[in-house]
């Protein structure tokens, strides 16, 4: 099936490399880093992996490989571990002050939870929403190494239902009062409870408007507002993408490179290694086949230790804090609110900041 082009973005008149979908708070910045910085990030990833206790050979890997810097990502709470901190490499730390301050009404803090992931060709990540209350609103994702399409759609009833399955909410309490592991729809951990393919089933798409955004290498994606809290995003697991020609034209006009592998001499491929134009089977759309290559991503989040368990977003169906309140209401003998509850009161949320070491 061919990719579905995104709605037309608003292009910044002062910088045509900045594309915005203002209605959902989504921004794509092309060429945020240089090729030299990209090479340094890739080299840094390999160097760190080589030093790890259980290094994984990338050449034979079929699944994503993750590295964490700053506060470690906690896969039991889909938050950050306050007592585990890894120094941030210089090649990453030097980029943080350049991140755009997309929320001028809020104080800007440099991200302190950073996850680097390597995606082997053919791998993906299931549709998800990153934990609401554990991290600040702005979510930054830097793509490098190769291009990949990321799929977006509004979160629907099935997504909210899955968030309420056992072991699905941040700091949810069991009957004995002990913390229960959660998967508050965070990127890395979704794969552990989903199919290895990461490809959503047709019934999971819920007939909601779905579209794909091509992320070129060295581009920075910024999510705020609805795209951060109320949209799911993911990457389908497959080794090639059928990309509509019209979807590539804005990138080519801008001079963006890296949309496909370098063509081998005599391969017959065109510019950027793309195969010849063909017609998609499910439409008369002109498409090209783009093979996947190894891709890296750097996800940058700001940990909000003081607000873990509290959130006042407009998307209770996907909100870890609202789900926790529902569970507390049920434990108190009240009827479940089905995602339509009020924000948790201070007595329901963590009252103190977790200790840091």
C-alpha positions in Angstrom: 0.0 0.0 0.0 1.3 3.4 -1.0 2.1 6.0 1.7 -0.6 8.6 2.3 0.7 12.1 2.0 0.3 14.5 4.9 -1.9 17.6 4.8 -0.1 20.6 3.2 2.2 22.3 5.8 2.6 26.0 6.5 6.1 26.9 5.3 7.9 29.5 7.3 8.4 32.5 5.0 11.6 33.4 6.8 13.0 29.8 6.5 11.5 27.5 3.9 13.2 24.5 5.6 10.7 24.8 8.5 7.4 23.2 7.9 4.5 23.5 10.4 1.2 21.8 10.9 0.0 24.4 13.2 -3.4 22.9 14.0 -1.8 19.9 15.7 1.4 21.5 17.0 3.7 19.6 14.7 6.9 21.0 13.2 9.5 19.5 10.8 12.9 21.3 10.4 15.0 20.1 7.5 18.9 19.9 7.8 18.8 20.7 11.5 22.3 19.1 11.7 25.2 19.0 9.2 26.5 15.9 7.6 29.6 16.1 9.8 27.4 16.2 12.9 25.4 13.3 11.6 28.6 11.3 11.1 29.8 12.1 14.7 26.4 10.9 16.1 26.6 7.6 14.2 30.2 7.1 15.3 29.3 7.9 18.9 26.5 5.3 18.8 28.8 2.6 17.6 31.5 3.5 20.1 29.1 3.4 23.0 27.6 0.1 21.8 31.0 -1.4 21.5 31.7 -0.6 25.2 28.3 -1.9 26.5 28.3 -5.2 28.5 26.3 -6.9 25.8 27.2 -5.3 22.5 24.8 -6.1 19.7 26.2 -6.4 16.1 24.2 -4.0 14.0 24.9 -5.9 10.8 22.8 -8.8 12.0 20.3 -7.0 14.1 16.6 -7.3 13.3 15.2 -5.3 16.2 15.8 -1.8 17.4 18.8 -1.1 19.6 18.4 1.6 22.3 20.9 3.7 24.3 19.9 6.1 27.0 21.6 9.2 28.3 20.7 11.7 31.0 18.0 10.1 33.1 17.6 6.5 32.0 14.3 5.6 30.5 12.3 3.3 32.8 10.6 0.5 30.9 8.4 -0.5 34.0 6.8 3.0 34.3 7.5 4.4 30.8 8.9 7.4 32.7 12.5 8.2 33.7 14.5 6.7 36.6 15.6 9.4 39.0 18.4 7.3 40.4 20.0 6.3 37.1 21.8 9.0 35.2 24.3 8.5 32.3 26.5 11.5 31.2 25.4 12.9 27.9 28.0 12.6 25.1 29.4 15.8 23.7 28.1 15.1 20.2 24.6 15.2 21.7 25.0 17.8 24.3 26.3 20.3 21.8 23.0 20.1 19.9 20.6 20.7 22.8 21.1 24.6 23.1 20.1 24.8 19.4 16.7 23.2 19.9 13.9 25.6 19.0 11.9 27.0 21.9 8.4 26.2 20.5 6.5 27.0 23.7 7.3 30.7 24.4 4.7 30.8 27.2 6.6 28.2 29.2 10.1 28.3 30.6 12.6 26.4 28.4 14.7 23.6 29.8 17.2 21.5 28.0 16.1 17.9 27.6 17.5 15.6 30.2 16.2 12.2 29.0 17.7 11.2 25.7 17.1 8.0 23.9 19.1 7.0 20.8 17.8 4.1 18.7 19.1 2.3 15.7 16.4 0.9 13.3 17.7 -1.9 11.1 16.2 -2.0 7.6 12.7 -3.4 7.9 12.1 -2.7 11.6 9.5 -0.3 12.9 7.7 0.8 16.1 4.0 0.4 16.9 1.7 3.4 17.1 2.0 5.1 20.5 1.7 8.2 22.5 4.6 9.1 24.8 3.8 9.3 28.5 1.9 12.5 29.3 2.7 13.4 32.9 6.3 12.2 33.0 7.7 14.5 30.4 7.3 18.1 29.3 5.1 19.0 26.4 7.7 19.5 23.7 9.0 16.2 22.3 12.0 16.4 19.9 13.0 13.6 17.5 16.1 13.9 15.3 16.4 11.5 12.4 19.7 10.6 10.8 21.4 7.9 8.8 18.5 7.5 6.3 14.9 8.6 5.6 11.8 6.9 7.0 8.1 7.6 6.8 6.4 8.2 10.2 2.6 7.6 10.4 0.3 9.9 12.3 -3.4 9.6 13.2 -5.7 10.8 16.0 -5.9 8.4 18.9 -9.2 6.6 18.9 -11.3 4.4 21.2 -9.2 1.3 20.6 -6.1 3.1 21.6 -7.8 4.3 24.8 -9.0 0.8 25.5 -5.5 -0.6 25.2 -4.2 2.0 27.5 -6.5 0.5 30.2 -5.4 -3.1 29.8 -3.5 -4.6 32.8 -0.1 -3.1 33.3 -0.9 -0.2 31.1 -0.8 3.0 33.3 1.9 4.9 35.0 2.4 4.1 38.7 -0.9 2.1 38.7 -1.5 0.5 42.1 -2.3 -3.2 42.5 -4.7 -4.4 45.2 -1.7 -4.9 47.5 -0.6 -1.3 46.9 2.6 -2.1 45.1 3.5 -0.3 41.8 2.5 -2.2 38.7 4.6 -2.0 35.5 3.0 0.2 32.9 3.2 1.0 29.2 1.8 4.4 29.0 2.3 4.2 25.3 5.9 5.2 25.2 7.9 4.5 22.1 10.6 2.1 23.0 8.5 0.0 25.4 5.5 -0.5 23.1 7.5 -3.0 21.1 7.7 -5.3 24.1 4.0 -5.8 24.3 3.2 -5.6 20.6 3.9 -7.7 17.6 7.5 -7.7 16.4 6.4 -6.4 13.0 5.0 -3.2 14.5 2.4 -3.1 11.7 -1.0 -2.1 13.0 -3.9 -4.4 12.1 -6.6 -2.9 9.9 -9.1 -3.0 12.7 -6.8 -0.9 14.9 -6.8 2.0 12.6 -10.4 2.7 13.4 -11.1 4.5 10.1 -9.5 7.7 11.5 -7.6 10.1 9.2 -4.1 8.6 8.8 -1.2 10.0 6.9 2.6 9.5 6.5 5.3 12.1 7.0 8.6 11.4 5.3 11.5 12.2 7.8 14.7 12.9 5.8 18.1 12.3 7.4 19.3 15.2 9.6 15.7 16.5 10.1 14.2 17.4 13.5 10.6 16.7 14.3 8.9 18.6 17.1 5.6 17.5 18.7 3.5 19.8 20.9 -0.2 20.1 21.7 -2.4 17.6 19.9 0.4 15.8 18.1 2.1 15.3 21.4 -0.9 14.3 23.5 -3.7 13.2 21.2 -2.1 11.7 18.1 -0.4 8.3 17.9 2.7 8.1 15.8 4.6 5.0 14.6 6.7 3.4 11.9 5.5 0.5 9.9 7.9 -2.5 9.8 8.7 -3.1 6.1 11.8 -3.1 3.9 10.5 -0.9 1.2 8.0 2.0 1.0 5.8 2.9 -2.0 6.1 6.7 -2.0 3.8 8.8 -4.2 5.8 11.0 -6.5 3.8 14.1 -5.5 4.8 13.4 -1.9 8.5 13.7 -2.8 8.2 16.9 -4.9 8.3 19.4 -2.0 11.5 17.8 -0.7 13.1 17.9 -4.1 12.1 21.6 -4.7 13.8 22.3 -1.4 16.9 20.4 -2.3 16.5 17.9 0.5 18.8 14.8 -0.1 18.9 11.4 1.4 15.4 10.2 0.5 16.7 6.9 -0.8 20.0 4.9 -1.0 22.7 6.0 -3.3 22.2 4.3 -6.7 24.7 1.7 -7.6 26.3 2.2 -11.0 24.2 0.5 -13.6 21.3 -0.2 -11.3 19.0 1.8 -13.5 17.8 3.8 -10.4 17.2 7.5 -10.7 18.3 10.3 -8.5 18.5 9.4 -4.8 18.5 5.7 -5.8 14.7 5.6 -6.4 13.3 3.1 -8.8 11.4 4.0 -11.9 7.9 5.4 -11.5 5.0 2.9 -11.4 1.3 3.0 -10.6 0.2 1.9 -7.1 -2.0 -1.3 -7.2 -4.7 0.3 -5.0 -4.9 3.6 -7.0 -3.7 5.3 -10.1 -1.2 7.2 -8.0 2.3 7.4 -9.5 4.7 5.9 -6.9 8.4 5.0 -6.5 9.8 2.2 -4.4 12.2 3.4 -1.8 14.2 0.7 0.0 14.7 1.1 3.8 18.2 1.5 5.2 19.6 1.6 8.7 18.2 4.6 10.5 19.0 6.3 13.8 16.8 8.5 15.9 17.6 10.7 18.9 14.5 11.4 21.0 14.9 14.3 23.5 12.5 14.7 26.4 12.4 16.9 29.5 11.7 15.0 32.7 9.0 16.4 34.9 9.6 14.7 38.3 7.4 17.2 40.1 4.3 16.5 37.9 4.5 12.7 37.4 0.9 11.5 37.9 -0.7 14.9 37.2 -1.8 16.1 33.8 -4.5 18.6 32.6 -4.4 17.8 28.9 -7.5 17.6 26.7 -7.0 13.9 25.9 -8.0 11.9 28.9 -8.4 8.7 26.9 -4.6 8.6 26.3 -3.5 10.2 29.6 -1.6 8.2 32.2 -2.7 10.5 35.0 -6.4 10.3 34.1 -6.2 6.5 33.8 -4.6 6.4 37.2 -7.4 8.5 38.6 -10.0 6.1 37.0 -8.3 3.2 38.8 -8.3 5.1 42.1 -12.0 5.8 41.6 -12.7 2.2 40.9 -10.8 1.1 44.0 -12.9 3.5 46.1 -16.1 1.8 44.7 -17.1 4.5 42.2 -18.2 3.9 38.7 -15.5 4.0 36.1 -15.3 7.2 34.2 -14.2 5.7 30.8 -11.6 8.3 30.2 -13.9 11.3 30.9 -12.6 12.1 34.4 -11.3 15.3 35.9 -7.5 15.9 36.5 -6.2 14.1 39.5 -6.2 16.0 42.8 -2.9 16.6 44.6 -3.8 13.9 47.1 -4.0 11.3 44.3 -0.6 12.3 42.8 2.9 11.9 44.1 3.4 14.5 46.7 7.1 14.7 46.8 9.9 14.7 44.3 11.6 11.3 43.9 15.1 11.2 45.5 17.9 11.7 43.1 21.4 10.1 43.4 
